[in-house]
Amino acid sequence: MRDSFSDRHPLVNFLFFAAAVTFSMFVMQPVCLGLSLVCASAYAVYLNGSAVRRTLRWLIPTAVLITLVNPLFNHRGETILTYFPWGNPLTLESMLYGFASALLICAVALWFSCVNRVMTSDKLVFLFGRVAPSLSLVLSMALRFVPRFSEQLRQVKQAQACFLPRGKQHVIQRLQTGLHIFGIMVSWSLENAIDTSDSMKSRGYGLKGRTSYARYSFHGRDAVILAAILTESAALAGMLWSGMLRYRWFPSLRGELIGAPSAVFYVLYAALLLTPLLINIGEAIEWKRLRSSI
């Protein structure tokens, strides 16, 4: 499915994800965590479709593990439910805080899956190539490395399967096969990094005065979206700075979840996080209007 937000200027894409990830990481308030998780999930499904299920295969067990492990090490809280056999208390606050931490990690992971799809390597080089050429190259290579590594690993496994005997392998055989594939992938990674480095060096990457082709233009629509993102982010930051949405987890749960100031914050927060989907909905409506007028 075509994503209209990805067609916006790279600066708009980068500042949106910077704001979304920053607020998701530092606003440990239950409703805000839920909003971030829902908006990140919706945009991830829109971008990746059924591929999100592969992310959920490891994300959900990780979230469950964090929820269960946190009370084993965090014993703060005044609502004691029971005691562990070794004498430490199990508190309601520690369980809820572990669940909230799991929601935070899930939301941030889903946002980064969207970043990996929208912020391509050429966009990063366009944004930071002149300011920090080495950093932009490292970031672009890092974002591109994971999908390329996964694809290469799949091809290596398929090739190695042709040489393996049929039937179930013993533990030692599976271990030897895994180590052999691991050695192949390490060699491929090092060779690919050297080839990329030599290629960029031969093209004069990072030299003073070097020009580069840029196919991105900043239009009036980009200015409107950027102004909305900056305005909403500034308003949210100001409300957080004033302590309007302060929430306490320990020693007891305390904070205002429902109220006029909180409702204003939730609306602004949802509007910020739903920016990509709202842009896509607006583009779809405009496209249908133009088709009906033909």
N, C-alpha and C positions, 0 to 999 in steps of 0.2 A: 504494500500500500504506500502511495506517495505521501511523503511528509513535507508539508509546506513550511514548517518551522525550520527544517534542515536547509531550506533554500534561502533563509535570511542571512544577513551578514554574519561572518564568524564572530565579530565582537558581540553581537546580540546573543548568539548561542552560548558563548563563553560566560558572559556576565549572568545569564539566566541560570546556568548550571552552577556557577560559583555561589549565587544567592541561595538556590534550592538546597545544595549540599551543606552549605554553612548553617542555614537555619535548621535543617534536619538534624545536624550533629549537635547543636548547642541548645536547642529548645526542648528540654526534657519535660514537656507538659503532656498529659495523656491525650487530650483532644488533638493537639498539634502533631503528636506522633502518629495518630490515626490518620489525620489528613495527609501527612507526608507519605505514609505507606500506601494509601488509596490512590493518590495522584501519581506516585511513582509507578505503581502497578498498572494503572490505566494507560499511562504513556508507554511503558515497556511493552504491554500487550499490543498497543497500536503500532509500535515500531517493529517488533520482532514476532508478533503473532504466537504461534504454537511453540516457538523456540524458547519462550519464557519458562516452559515446563522443565527444560533442562536445568535452568537456573534454580528453580524451586526444588529440584531433587536434592541439592546440597544445602540450599538456603533454609528450608523448613527444618531439617534435622539439626542444623547449626543453631537455629533459634530455640528449638526445644532443649538442646544441650545447655545453652546459656541460661535459660529459664530454670533448669534443674540444678545446675552447678552453682549459680550465684548464692543461693541460701546456704550452701555448704561452707562458704568462706565469709559471707557477710551476715553477721548476727545482730546488726543494729535494728532497732525498732522496739516499740513498747508493747505491741500486740503479740504476745508469745502464744503460738499454737501448740507446740509440743517441744520435747527435747530429744536431741539425737542421743544414740547410745553412748557417745563419748562425752556427753554433758553439755554441749553447746545448744543454745536455744534456736528453734526454727520460728522466725517471725513472719507475720503477714507482710510487713513493709519490705523485707528483703525479697520475698517471692514476687511481689508486684514490681519492685525495682528491676529484678532480673527479667521479668516479662517486658517491661518498658525498654530495657537495654536491647533485648532481642528484636523488638519492633524497630528501634533505631537502626540497628545493623542491617535489618532487612530493607528498610527504606533507603539507606545510603547505598547498599549494594545494587538495588534496582535503579537508583539514579545513575550510578556509574555504568550500569549496562546501557542506559540511554546515552550517556556521554560517549561511550565507545562507539555507538552507532552514528551519532550526529557529528561529534568533533573528530573529523577525519585528520589524517596526518598533514594533508596540504593546508587545512585550516589552521592548525597549530603553527606550522612553518610560516604561514602568512601573518599570523598575529605576533609571533615572537622571533621571527627569523632575523630581523634587524636589531632588535633590542638585546636578545640573548640567543644567538644562533646555536650555541652548544646545548642550552636547555631545551630549545624547541626541537632540536634533532633527537635528543634523548626521549622527550615526551612522545614525539611522533613514532619513534621506534618502539617504545614501550606499549603504546596503544595498538600498534600493528602486530606486535610480536605474539600476543596471546592467541588471536584467531589463526595466524599462520602456523604457530607451533601446534595447535590442535589439529589443523588440517594435515600437516606433515606427519604428525604422530599417527593419525588414522591411516595414511598411505603406507607408512612403515609397517604398521600392524598387519595390514592386508597383504603386503609383500612377504612378510615373515611367515604368515599363515600358510603360504604355498610350500614352504620348506619343512613345516612341522609334520610329524606323523599324525595320522588320524587317530581319533579316540581320546580318552581322557588322559591328561598328563599328570605325572606325579608332582609333588610339591617342589622337589629339587629341579625338575625340568621347567616348571613354570617360573621358578626363581631365576634359572639360567636364561630363559627367554626374556624375562623382564629386564635383567641386567644388560643383555645384548641390545635390546631396543633402547634402553637408557643411554648406552654408549653411543649408539647411532645418533640419537637426538642431540646429545652434547656436542658431538663432532659437527653435526649440521648447524647448530646454533652458533658455534664459534666461527665456522667457515662463513656463515651468512653475515655475521657481524663484521668480519674482516673485509668481505666483499663490499658491504655497504659503506664502510669507512673509506676504503680506497676509491670507491665511486664518487662519494661526496667530496673527497679531497681533490680528485682529478677535475671536478667541475668547479673548483674554486669556492666551495661553500664556506662562508664566514669571512672571506676576504673583504677588506675595506673597499668600498666603492662598487662592489658587485651588485648588479641588478638582477631581479627575478621577475618572472611573469606572474601576474596576479589577475585572476578572473573574477574577483569579488568587487562589487560596487555598492556604495552606501546610498540607499534611496530614501525617499521621504517616509515610506512605510516602516523602514528599519528605524528611523529616528523616532517615530511615534511609539513603536514597541519598546525601544531602548528607554525612552522617557518614562513609560509606564512601569517598566521593571525597576528602574532606579527610584522612582517615586514611591512605589510600594515597598521596596526594600528599606528606604530611608524611614518611611512611616512605621514599619514593623520594628526596625532597630530602635527608633525613638520610644515606642511603646514598651519594648523590653527594657530599655535603659531606665525608664521611669518606674519600673517595678510593677507595672500594671498586670503582668501575667505571671507573677512569681508563684512557683509551686514548690512545696517542700515534701521530700520523701521520708526523711528521718528527723527526729525519732518517731514522728507520726505524720500521716498524710494530711496536708493542709494547703489549701489554695482555692481560689475561686474559679470554678469551671464554667459556671453559667452566670451571665450578667451582661449588661449593655457594653462595657468596655471589652469584655472577652469576646462578645459576638462581633464587634467591629474588627478585632484582631483576627478572628477566624475567617471572616469574609475576605479581608485583605490577603491573608495567608493563602486561602484557597484560590483567590484570583491570581496570585503570583505563581503558584505551583501548577495551575491549570493553563498557564499562558500558551504552551505548545498546542494543547488540544483545542483551546478556544480559537487559535489562529487557523488550525485545520478545519474546524467547524465553519468559521467565517469564510474560508476559501471555498469550501464545498457549497455553501449557500450561494456565494457569488457566482460560482460556476454553473449551478443549476439555473440561476436567474438569467445569465447570459445565454444559456442553451435554450431556455423557454422563449427568449426574445428573438431568436433567429427565425 
